[in-house]
Each structure stands twice: as structure tokens, then as C-alpha cells.
């Protein structure tokens, strides 16, 4: 064989040997911003990977256009949108084994909006991590934000978004969405004969006018027109609202501000506002009690409080002109309307969603955490383990749905897990 032929054969062999390494190197290249590499393991399918990474099958295929088939090979590297790297790598800090049951307390305080689901999760989590003792005091979003700023709790609960000054004061605070919920108008009403009225329809204008005091009687012609099959009584309307700094109030008043320029100008949307009239009650439970104990009254609470207290709540004519009921379905629709709208702080408002079946008064509830300055790593790892379970466990999701909340959409959950994976304690990543 001629020398040139030997050289050619040698080059072909070297090319064949080198090619797999070049392919592997290309696959393992650093992912673009907003994405993370996922390495295929035995038993994986595209559907399983989509579930693991909190995205949809369609989105997974979209960001991996080179996939020509659903057949995968172990070691293959795929892109996952915003997927938390901690699911495929070992965390830098591991909580010691063998700790006594209930020996690590994690303390939170704040929003009453998520209190029912936090209570359910806390009880269920005892069987998942017996070492963890999760305590949550539902004393209002304002109190929760103050507590995490003052470092008197491990996490704050809030449906009210942190202001720029609060981020600056906190230094390393991050809001993590946990679930979404509906704020509903609850009412206590009987007709002229004393028969309980359990069905009521309101639209964006009538709800606003009631809380402005412009509609003061239950048989106002605007209410009668919306409820032709209901005999509304000639009785004065009493409104009930929160007396404390409240994320539920922020969601409700931001919605009213979107419904009405008059409300936006005169009252505005915030955790605390100057109410034109009405009774004040502390927490969602306080407003629920005020409505339940006051004939001819109307107030606003998170949906689970209406369900728990068996108080009727109104249907709403939404922005699309469709009469909708607060439910997991109408909440999911509202979340879909605002998907991709999260800001750099991982927050977004969900009020006055444009979708045909969207509930118009909705919001996320958030856990607020110091992301870089925690020093008790056992506590930090325990807390993040609890959050991860709450966001990914089917059991936790089912409990949320049963109480009237909506779990995070896949891409939002993925973004949240990715942010949680960045939390450090003494410079070490702590999410299990």
C-alpha cells in the first residue's frame, strides 16, 4: 500500500474516533441564558423529562429542534427551560443524618391568604421529613414583610409585592411564588321574606361602585339588571374590609383600580388604603367573620376562607364579558394570561386577566427568603426542602387544589426551583 494511502486510512480512523468526542463536547456546551442542561438517564422518556424539569412536552421539543425522534440514549444532553440544576447535581451542603424528630424549627409569618394550605402542607410534611418542625403565623402580609426584614423569622409570607426600598433594606431578599389564589366577594343576604340568597352576579363596575359607596342598596337597578332571577331586598349594603396591612387587600384594590379609573384616582391599589366606608376586620378570617355576622354585608376574602366558612361568594362578569366562578380552572386561565410576564424579581400581578374564562381578582402568594446571608445551614436546607416538596409533590398539589388554590404552571415552577437552587448559606448551596 502506498504511503499516501496509509496516511488517508490513518486520518479516516482518527476522524471516526474523534467524532463522538466532538459530539459529546458540543452537547455538553454551556447552555444559553435561561436554560440548563439535562442529562438523560436510564428509563427516561421525553414525557418523564418534561415532568422532571417542570415544563411541557411541546416546549421541550421546541427548545431541542435537533430531536428527530422520541428515542433517547443515556448520556444525551437536552436543554430544559429554566430547569433547576440542583436536580442533576449534588448540593454543596448536606444536612447531617440521624437528627432527632422535630429538632429543626423553621419559622415563618405573614399573609393569611395561604394560611390554610400552609397548615395542610405543614401537617403532611411531618411524614416526609420528621426532623422538620414548620411553624407559620398568619398575621398579614405587612407583618410578614416586616418580620423577614427584621430577621425575626426564617421566611416571610406575602401576597403584597416588596417595594424597591424593601429590597434595598433587605439586601438579598427574593420572593418565591408558592401557589395562586382567588379573592372573592363574599356576601350575607336574605330577601324580604328572610330567605337566604346564595346566588349573586356582579360585574367590574358594580363591585367597584359598592365599595365606593355609589351603590348603597341591594335592590339598586344595576344589581337587579345583573340578577333578574333573584329578588334583591330593599336593604342598605354594609361593606367589610381588612384593617391590617394585607396582600389580599392589595390584590383586591389593584383589581378595582383596573376596573375603575375613579377608584384608581380616589383610593388606589395597595396593601393598606383609605377605605371610603365599611367595617374593618383583621386577616381573611376577620373579614369572613364580619360578613358572616353582619346581615346585608359584602366583603372580600381568599377563596378557601369562603369555602371553609360556608359563605356564598359572587360570580363575576370578567373583562371578556363572561360570567365566571372562582375555581382552579378560572385561576389557571388567569395565570396563563400572564405567563411570561414575570419581572426580574420573579413577581407578577394577575388582576383583570383578559382570558375568556379567567377569574379577574387573583394573585400569587409568595415566600420571602434571604438568599445569601443565612448562617444556620441545617435550618436553611430544611426550609428549602419543604419548599421543594410543596412545589413538586403531587400530594402537595392535590391538597392545594382541594382548598381552592391553583398550583404553579410548569414553566413558573421551573423558574422558581431554579431560583431556589441558587440560595446559599455560608456560601454553600443548600437546596436538597
Secondary structure, DSSP 8 states (H G I E B T S, - for coil): --HHHHHHHHHHHHHHHHHHHHHHHHHTS---TTEEEEE--TT--HHHHHHHHT--HHHHHHH-TT--SS---TT-EEEEET--GGGTS--S----SS--TT-EEEEEEE-STTHHHHHHHHHHHHHH-TTEEEEEEE--HHHHHHHHHHTSSSEEEESS---HHHHHHHSSEEEEEEEEEEEEEEEE-B-TTS-B----EEEHHHHHHHHHTS--BTT-HHHHHH-TTS---S-B-EEEEESS--HHHHHHHHHHHHH-HHHHHHT-SSSS---SS-EEESHHHHHHHHHHTSTTEEEEEEHHHHHHTT--B-EEE-TTS-EE--SHHHHHHHHHHTTT---TTS----TT--STT--SSEEEEEEEEESS-B--HHHHHHHHHHHHHHHH-HHHHHHHHHTT-B---HHHHHHHHHHHTT-EETTEE---
